[in-house]
């Protein structure tokens, strides 16, 4: 009986884990809309105490639809600095930074009018991409 309960528990945990991860993958085809066109190291940043290792990434919506996006830039602590952008029109650009960066960033994108796709929260990004 314990074996059956253990197996059922593992199946349930696996299903929940798959479901929580699956919403990250939904945006993959849209990620190509939001392109990095530039990055900078050591740029001045009024929000950062340490100015020597800042990493800033510049992104642009290259598709013909308005998108919502989440961008996370990794700090050397391995935590992700999280940014959420709503209703980026075609050709709109924005930037995101890490005060003490690693040079890594991740992005999640969806059409603004699509309510079925869910972008991850800061907690989900930091948990999933440790």
Secondary structure, 3 states (H helix, E strand, C coil): CHHHHHHHHHHHHHHHHHHHHHHHHCCHHHHCCEEEEEEEECCCCCCCCCCCCCEEEEEEECCCCCEEEEEEEEECCCCEEEEEEEEECCCCEEEEEECCEEEEEEEEEEECCCCCCCCCCHHHHHHHCC
